[in-house]
């Protein structure tokens, strides 16, 4: 989830358990990672072989960003895996996936208040809530957030958000959390395919290979349990959730572009308002038709519901705003790392069988996900790196050879100016 811009498309819910961000741009744009030309420059050496102070500063900044990246990866992994496991635990006492989706989505309302609190603490030029709100509303156009804009540019994403999370949670009821988490990783492949078709993004052969691996992994995961109806339905629900998540992200880029941190926070809060106003009737209807029914409110595991909602909110906050302190690629790694975490938990708490087909499917989907994290210029970077290593390898014997200070050959080498290299 373009890759070098500081802007971000608000994340999906499941990433809340389920949508994955593109990126959000902060008011202060984070420093971009060095491009291929910068990466090729010799490590900060100045004329005369002295180490540049500027190089030391950049290295320290990169080290700081990497440190935060590790912390963000662990937070993404823990919140994603924790919300998935807690949802599974909740369904043992509260079999109502749509009501759980509705309850957790209501917490989206907290995005903008939390963002404004951070703005007040950090920004030198503090604005009132009204001023900040009006400035963030410019994201929707010159007229701000009108009723027409709300129904045309916010409501559709509220529906996609709800579908993404509901399908994901409903799948947890059908199959184990390991399969659910790894199959949702196919989301990135779907995003690439839709972006290539709808947005005319650059064609990349390595990403086509990744998409093929994702599809192959889905088929193998279905085969792992022998094509039983129970598991096939669960797998179909996860694939549907991943598809809704991909559609959310691609449509957001097509219709709204990208958003700054404040704009993304406001947008996600608006999705929470939409959920309260327009989606509340659905869980009420499901309750009275006894599709999702509980005998009394005392039987509801409020601790599990609130814990799941907090973990989901944490996941979305870190995934949407973590770009301010680290690289987007590192944040995406947290989603992949949640797969082995869920596998370990499932191994000790459920009857999951890690046969050869399931393991190969997990590896194939994980490999496809990692290939999709490669930057668009990865081939250029690789060629320059190999060229640099080849040149360096040739220079080492010449510089380290014995008795270079004597003889006609050494004098001819000395006579060569530096530009001859």
Beta strands, then each sheet from edge to edge (+ up, - down):
strand 1: 13-14
strand 2: 17-18
strand 3: 24-25
strand 4: 259-260
sheet 1: 1+ 2-
sheet 2: 3+ 4+
end
